[in-house]
Amino acid sequence: MIGATAGLIYRVGCSVLGQSRIPTAQANAWAAVCADRQRAQERAELERWLATGRQRRDR
């Protein structure tokens, strides 16, 4: 019963939203990878900024 309901909801979603707008596990995984990369880049930038501030203070 649950499987049939899920299938129906999926088919309705595809027809209403369009196949390309239905989220997939692959799309979700890629979004998570991109978010992780962005956070890592921001963390590295903050660490560089803090290190620069420490170097100026130590002079």
MODELLER restraints for C-alpha pairs under 7 A, 6 or more apart:
rsr = mdl.restraints
at = mdl.atoms
rsr.add(forms.Gaussian(group=physical.xy_distance, feature=features.Distance(at['CA:14:A'], at['CA:22:A']), mean=6.57, stdev=0.5))
